Amino acid sequence: MSSAADPRAGDVQSLHRAFDLLEEIARNGESGVTALARSVGLRPSTTHNLLKTMVKRGYLLAQDGRYRLGPSVTAMTARFDPAIALPSVVRPAIEKASRATRISVLAAILVNDGLQSIGRAEPSRLIYQVTSPRDEWDPGAVLIPAAGRVLVAFANRDRWPTFIEAASGVEPGWTPTQWVQYLDEIVAHGMCVKFDPDRYLALGVPVWAGPGVVVCSLACALPASMATSELMQTMLDALWTATSEISPLLGCDRLPYPKPVLTEQQLHAVDAVGA
């Protein structure tokens, strides 16, 4: 029985179950009935009936008792252009984040292995303004901004070596293994912290859609000389509030991560610059 706190209360449960199955196959690839039933918590008979219906509608293809995404899914996703669909969705939240931090806030997506801005917000009173904001970063520069690092971290892990190789000059002293460890940290904590005491501090967070798919990132940055631990916390608070407001609008009612926590070491490192 659904409780008042259940986000699915009053919804058509069979649709939720069908979407759960589609999302499970999208995440894990070709699967059989038993594994799918176990993953989504349904009886095998119910799972089989839902799968059979989706095969008839072209959303799945079946072969030898295993199921994979079908042409109807491809046709629908091909019509979704995040560069067109997302700017109006993210704008109110990033404007609020920019007012809270008094720093420019960027929203970005990956397009053909490059980074593309889909929104930038600046309040009327800024403590720091990006003098020459970029709207696009080619594949070799994707790992420069925090926004790009977040998107690469939450992209298919098999693609990491491609991005790391393209960004060979971004962190000259880093090995591919160090890059992998860094990206793993982003995935583990749900945020990116980029801090160079001689240059700047930047934070980035993901925005989720549906069952936890990252569709864009939010980030802000300022010179390290202007940063304090208090402002760093304000930046994270504002960015996380923004993603908490945007993600439900994209179908992610419950964020896959709790709010990240900055470590004492990270906070002290920022304060040490101005000491």
TALIN-V193582 format. One record per helix or strand of 3 or more residues. SS is the DSSP state (2 for helix, 1 for strand). FROM is the first residue (numbers start at 0). TO is the last residue. Records with the same first field share a line. If there is no record, write none. Layout:
# TALIN-V193582
SS: FROM-TO ; FROM-TO
This chain:
# TALIN-V193582
2: 12-27 ; 32-39 ; 43-55 ; 70-77 ; 81-84 ; 86-100 ; 138-140 ; 145-152 ; 156-165 ; 175-188 ; 223-225 ; 228-248 ; 263-273
1: 59-62 ; 65-68 ; 104-110 ; 113-120 ; 191-194 ; 199-208 ; 212-222
